[in-house]
Amino acid sequence: MGLGEQHGLPGVSGDRLSRWLVCTWIAAVTLAVVPGGETPFSGVKTGLVAAGSAALLLRAFVGASRPAPLAPRVLAGLWIASLAFSSLIGPAARPGGMWLDAAAGCVLLALLQAPFEPRAPMRAVAGAGTALALVAVLQFLGWDPFRWMGWSSSHPGERMRIYGTLGNPDFVAAYLGVSLCLVVGEFFSANEVRWRRLWLAAAVLQLCALAATRSWGTLPALGAAALSLVWTRGSEPTGRLEGSRRLGWRAVVFAILGVVLLLGAVWGRSLGAVVEGRLYLWRVAAPRVLEAPMFGHGPGSFRVLWPSWEAEYWAHGGSAAQEGFVALQDHAHFDYLEWLLELGLVGVVPRMLLVLLALRAGRQWQETRGRAAVAALVALAVRALVDFPLARPAELCLFCVLLALTLGEGSGSRRVLAGASAQADANKVW
């Protein structure tokens, strides 16, 4: 059986089409912007996620395929089914509130039904992240590319001018926390000096962009990603072990410089104020889980119900120190809590099981790129504890790709990653 037949479309041309379909979709969702539109960032990206889900579903069910194990595919189906059910019975379901999440569930199901050749999509994420980082660095320097086109952001403040192609510095930081892990994986996987230098330059650029965003959430996300490398069972082929050891000291130096740079970047921002703001949100929202614990309040209901929740919280007494946090909110800044509020246990359980199964499967990866993918998934999952990346198109796209990559056990992805040489990588992808 050829590689193309393993991944859902017959023949070599089918495999190439599948690979570039996924890569193009990743890049488009990351970089597409409609300057001057009502929703210049999220609107076009949501549309691209929906269009991509249709194309990927068609790809998955046309021709031969070698799907991932049954359990992840069932859970992906439950992701979609629970979302639809909650939208029907949720007392505060918002029309249109489910479409992004539904499209993401379809993407995940499609990628599990016809697992993809992983190297090119991983490099697509790394490349899109590098392009995003370049835009963010230019914005930090005062050379916003969108201003050259006659459009500028209306966000006030020096930090908010760094919005990349996503609309907010925290959104940029969440994406780059994922792509940086994959860039580092490519750096350590490269045998040729020229590719190693290219990936090192990309890593430095992304690290500088991360520092420019001054996002506190970057530190726990990348810290957890680094710890995941200890937890995974990595081992390099004998022929590459010596080269990996030679690169080890460079990784240590790079990590130390990275930590110093990120700490210096966020030093001027009050961590206490950030933490208090998050705690205020959770104090107001968390008790509402008990009102609809099984099926939730419905997709998109957080935005609808927040004003009444906040008003009732203050009616029962709040401290004067919290008055500065009173504001309209679209999200809980804690994705798992928001899932529980909107979808209930019926919606949360399949999603959390998918994450746990992915981490369990990912622990078996032995090749550097695979371990980098697990680290990227961990970084995004930890970021979701203090932010809402899984409610945004670009990061949700990454989440689905990383889940599918690590859950595609039995698809041959591991053998594809581990068995090819760096020269073959360069010939096929570049």
Secondary structure, 3 states (H helix, E strand, C coil): CCHHHHCCCCHHHHHHHHHHHHHHHHHHHHHCCCCCCCCCCHHHHHHHHHHHHHHHHHHHCCCCCCCCCHHHHHHHHHHHHHHHHHHHHCCCCCCCCCHHHHHHHHHHHHHHHCCCCCHHHHHHHHHHHHHHHHHHHHHHCCCCHHHHCCCCCCCCCCHHHCCCCCCCHHHHHHHHHHHHHHHHHHHHHCCCHHHHHHHHHHHHHHHHHHHHHCCCCHHHHHHHHHHHHHHCCCCCCHHHHHHHHHHHHHHHHHHHHHHHHHHHHHCCCCHHHHHHHHHHHHHHHHHHHHHCCCCCCCCCHHHHHHHHHHHHHHHCCCCHHHHHHCCCCCCCCCHHHHHHHHHHHHHHHHHHHHHHHHHHHHCCCCCHHHHHHHHHHHHHHHHCCCCCHHHCHHHHHHHHHHHHHHHCCCCCHHHHHHHCCHHHHHHHHC
